[in-house]
Amino acid sequence: MPDPQKMEAAVHAYVAAFEAGSADQVMALYARDATCEDPVGSPVHSGHEAIRAFYVESMKTGAKLKLEGPVRIVGDLALFPFSVHLDYGGPKRIDVIDSFRFNDANEVVEMRAFWGPANMHGFEGSAADA
């Protein structure tokens, strides 16, 4: 069973990696055979190469993450609410809840990001601003 303290530390390291714009720091948290689904319902990125490419592209946006509440630990899952802050011709925000599933080596084996149009603020025509 993964260590709850290490699971929570991984969430904080993930947020810090976005602050630093470092896909390599994010990838240090992932198992080699991990999956990433962001947002849920979109194609799943499988394995280090595909997941790293996803984060490299995501970080090109200058996205910054802000935790919006405590990390919840349940068994091998860490769930956490956060907001993504972007600046595309003005401030934009996406409210997200992520789930990280960990293996016994305290590596992320599955990441799922829960958000949709209703969680996007400041985007032209976004459902959240209607």
Secondary structure as GFF3:
##gff-version 3
##sequence-region A 1 130
A	DSSP	alpha_helix	4	20	.	.	.	ID=ss1
A	DSSP	alpha_helix	23	27	.	.	.	ID=ss2
A	DSSP	beta_strand	30	37	.	.	.	ID=ss3
A	DSSP	beta_strand	45	46	.	.	.	ID=ss4
A	DSSP	alpha_helix	47	59	.	.	.	ID=ss5
A	DSSP	beta_strand	64	67	.	.	.	ID=ss6
A	DSSP	beta_strand	72	74	.	.	.	ID=ss7
A	DSSP	beta_strand	77	87	.	.	.	ID=ss8
A	DSSP	beta_strand	91	102	.	.	.	ID=ss9
A	DSSP	beta_strand	108	114	.	.	.	ID=ss10
A	DSSP	three_ten_helix	117	119	.	.	.	ID=ss11
A	DSSP	beta_strand	120	121	.	.	.	ID=ss12
A	DSSP	three_ten_helix	127	129	.	.	.	ID=ss13
###
